[in-house]
């Protein structure tokens, strides 16, 4: 009941490790359980802290914030590549200035777009969280 009341005002995160915590973990917007917890609690949780360290809760929040930043950056760059590349490959600018991407260059540009997104995502591995 307390979690339901709190959810009317904000998102709720609940951390627990026992069988009695599983309904609360399931009810919360984000349920976190410890690896040492019961199997029922692990099934109810969204995140399982493998090292049983509560400091990992803060790390998981930071990791999710950084992940969302990188996802937004990747979507932005993919949109820019497609907004520029598709019309060029389709020949929209050919009648105006005589520029058109051949299929070879369009394929290279598409590969470069994918590599850029993957490399940007790999930056997450080296971030201090």
Buried (B, 14 or more C-beta within 10 A) or exposed (E): EEBEEBEEEEEBBBBBBBEEBBBBBBBBEBBBBBEEBBEBBBEBBBBBBEEEEEEBBEEBBEBEEBEEEBBEBBEEBBEEBEEEBEEBBEEEEEEEEEEBBEEEEBEEBBEEBEEBBEEBBEEBEEEEE
